Amino acid sequence: MDALDRKILAELQKDGRLSVTELAERVGLSLSPCHRRVRALETSGAIRAYRAQINPASVGLEFSSLVFVTFRDITQSVLRAFEEAVIAISEITEARRLFGDPDFMPEVMTKDLPAYQQLYDDRLTALPGVQRLTSTLIMKDVVRDRMFPL
């Protein structure tokens, strides 16, 4: 990846809806080489996806929580089952496996506290291999979906 590829990525981070023509103008390339570079960045996995960033409140998701998960014993089968179960819960918007304690940190978004409580009681407590769940409520997003420094 060279400086021109990074410039392309930076522009697409700002506006993923740019046409290839607009992108080529912004990065100082002609249309064909710009298109080839974008395709190469997509193929290599440098560009994972294009999508809209939606304001959660606009679709009724007003409640956010971080859940700290500690496992009893981690085995390959428990870890696989846990990750599959987490992927199946649509209210989990992000999930990270961590070094140290806790072992895992999902972020959960629901419409309100009662919806979160029901999710917690019915699904989160039933996740495979869990010893302890601890929730921290998100008061405010200070930095979210920040562009990568390219």
Secondary structure, DSSP 8 states (H G I E B T S, - for coil): --HHHHHHHHHHHH-TT--HHHHHHHHT--HHHHHHHHHHHHHHTSS--------GGGGT--EEEEEEEEESS--HHHHHHHHHHHHT-TTEEEEEE-SSSSSEEEEEEESSHHHHHHHIIIIITTSTTEEEEEEEE----SS-S-----
